[in-house]
């Protein structure tokens, strides 16, 4: 389980490409690498990956073809960075919302509005998923637990404070970038349940 509170970024230092499979090696600095063991879960841009090898601060993760297809991790090159969150422990403060690390789709950044103290990003996702995107609801974007602002058609926005922009990749995102999306599981469960009940009544 993850909380959507990104703890920092880490640089991708190597990619070993095989047929429909890749191994990514990231340079995970302290304190993010402290106590890390093979088999542990670490979220990369919100996608839950398993540690397969540790060599000092260089940590390896295997990515299957489905992960490479469905997430922006398949678009990365050596030298790129990823948002990082270690798995939550019992007793940790939950500052965001409960997240599984299972990406449902990618959103496209379609507009960026700068203001004096924050930044607003507009995203576009498949229209079929917009039923889960509700004003003031939660959504996971590249592993960040964020509150949804405005919603219209197949677009929505979020407002980002300087701390989020500094700690995550959102400070350098550009129009056209692809962002990993995890729908809030509670919202999804409620919407799907209501749909099933209404379908039975019709």
C-alpha positions in Angstrom: 0.0 0.0 0.0 1.1 3.6 -0.7 -0.2 6.9 0.5 0.5 9.1 -2.5 3.0 11.3 -0.7 6.0 11.2 -3.0 9.2 11.2 -1.0 11.5 12.4 -3.7 12.8 11.6 -7.2 15.5 9.1 -8.3 17.5 9.0 -11.6 17.3 6.0 -13.9 20.9 5.0 -14.5 20.5 1.8 -16.6 18.0 -0.1 -18.7 18.5 -3.7 -19.7 16.0 -4.4 -22.6 14.9 -7.9 -23.5 12.0 -9.2 -25.5 8.8 -7.7 -23.9 10.7 -7.2 -20.7 13.0 -4.6 -19.1 15.1 -4.2 -16.0 15.4 -0.6 -14.7 18.2 0.4 -12.4 17.7 3.6 -10.3 20.1 5.5 -8.1 18.2 5.6 -4.8 19.8 8.0 -2.4 19.6 8.0 1.4 17.3 8.0 3.2 15.1 6.4 0.6 17.4 3.4 0.3 17.8 2.8 4.0 16.6 -0.6 5.1 15.5 -1.6 1.6 15.5 -5.3 0.8 15.0 -7.5 -2.2 11.3 -8.2 -2.6 10.2 -4.8 -1.2 7.7 -2.7 -3.1 8.6 0.8 -4.4 6.3 3.0 -6.4 7.9 4.6 -9.6 5.6 7.3 -10.9 2.9 5.6 -8.9 3.5 2.2 -10.4 4.2 -0.5 -7.8 7.5 -2.4 -8.6 9.4 -5.0 -6.8 13.1 -4.8 -5.8 15.0 -7.5 -7.6 18.7 -6.6 -6.8 20.5 -4.1 -4.7 24.1 -2.9 -5.3 24.8 0.0 -2.9 22.4 2.8 -3.9 21.7 1.2 -7.3 18.5 -0.7 -7.1 17.0 -2.9 -9.9 13.4 -3.5 -10.8 11.9 -5.8 -13.5 9.1 -4.5 -15.7 6.8 -6.7 -17.7 5.4 -5.8 -21.1 2.0 -4.8 -19.7 3.6 -2.4 -17.3 5.7 -0.9 -20.2 2.6 -0.6 -22.4 0.2 0.8 -19.8 2.5 3.3 -18.0 4.9 6.1 -18.8 7.8 3.9 -17.5 8.1 2.4 -20.9 8.9 5.8 -22.3 11.8 6.5 -20.0 15.5 6.8 -21.1 18.7 6.6 -19.0 19.1 9.9 -17.2 15.3 10.5 -16.7 13.9 10.7 -13.2 10.9 9.1 -11.5 8.8 10.0 -8.5 9.5 7.6 -5.6 7.5 6.4 -2.7 8.4 3.5 -0.4 5.6 1.2 0.7 3.7 2.4 3.8 4.2 0.6 7.1 1.6 0.1 9.7 1.6 3.1 12.0 2.8 5.5 9.3 0.9 8.8 9.0 -1.4 8.7 6.0 -1.1 12.1 4.5 -2.6 11.4 1.1 -5.1 8.6 0.4 -4.7 4.8 0.1 -3.2 3.8 -3.2 -2.4 0.4 -4.6 0.2 1.3 -7.2 -1.9 -0.2 -10.0 -2.0 2.2 -12.9 -5.3 2.3 -14.9 -4.3 4.5 -17.8 -2.1 7.5 -18.8 -3.3 11.1 -18.9 -2.0 13.8 -21.2 -1.0 17.2 -19.9 -3.1 19.6 -22.1 -2.6 22.9 -20.4 -0.4 24.5 -17.7 -1.4 27.7 -15.9 1.2 29.5 -13.8 0.3 31.9 -11.0 2.2 33.7 -8.3 2.1 30.9 -5.7 1.0 27.7 -7.5 0.5 26.0 -10.8 -2.6 24.5 -12.3 -2.3 21.5 -14.7 -5.1 20.3 -16.9 -5.2 16.6 -17.9 -7.1 14.7 -20.5 -8.1 11.0 -20.1 -10.4 8.5 -21.9 -14.0 9.7 -21.5 -15.0 6.2 -20.2 -13.0 6.9 -17.0 -14.4 10.3 -16.3 -17.2 8.9 -14.2 -14.5 8.2 -11.5 -13.2 11.8 -11.6 -15.2 14.0 -9.3 -14.6 17.6 -8.1 -12.8 17.6 -4.7 -12.2 13.9 -5.0 -8.9 12.1 -4.9 -6.7 10.9 -7.8 -3.2 9.5 -8.1 -1.0 11.2 -10.7 2.5 9.9 -11.2 2.2 8.6 -7.6 1.0 11.8 -6.1 -2.2 11.9 -4.1 -3.9 15.0 -5.4 -7.3 16.7 -5.0 -9.3 17.1 -8.2 -10.2 20.7 -9.1 -12.5 21.4 -12.0 -14.0 18.7 -14.2 -15.3 19.2 -17.7 -15.9 16.7 -20.6 -12.9 14.4 -20.6 -10.6 17.0 -18.8 -9.8 17.9 -15.2 -7.3 20.0 -13.4 -5.3 19.9 -10.2 -3.7 22.8 -8.3 -0.1 22.3 -7.2 1.7 24.1 -4.4 5.4 24.9 -4.5 6.3 22.0 -2.2 4.8 19.5 -4.6 6.4 21.2 -7.6 9.8 21.1 -5.9 9.6 17.5 -4.5 8.1 15.8 -7.6 8.4 15.8 -11.4 5.5 18.1 -11.8 7.7 21.2 -11.6 9.2 20.2 -15.0 6.2 18.7 -16.7 5.2 20.1 -20.1 2.2 20.1 -22.4 2.0 16.7 -24.1 3.7 14.7 -21.3 2.1 11.4 -20.3 1.2 11.0 -16.7 0.3 7.7 -14.9 -3.2 7.6 -13.4 -4.6 5.6 -10.5 -8.3 6.1 -9.8 -9.2 6.4 -6.1 -10.4 2.8 -5.3 -13.2 4.0 -3.0 -14.6 6.3 -5.6 -14.4 3.5 -8.2 -16.1 1.0 -5.9 -19.0 3.4 -5.1 -19.5 4.4 -8.8 -19.4 0.7 -10.0 -21.8 -0.4 -7.2 -24.3 2.3 -8.0 -24.1 1.5 -11.7 -24.8 -2.2 -11.0 -27.8 -1.4 -8.8 -29.3 1.0 -11.3 -28.8 -1.6 -14.1 -30.8 -4.2 -12.2 -33.6 -1.7 -11.6 -34.0 -0.7 -15.2 
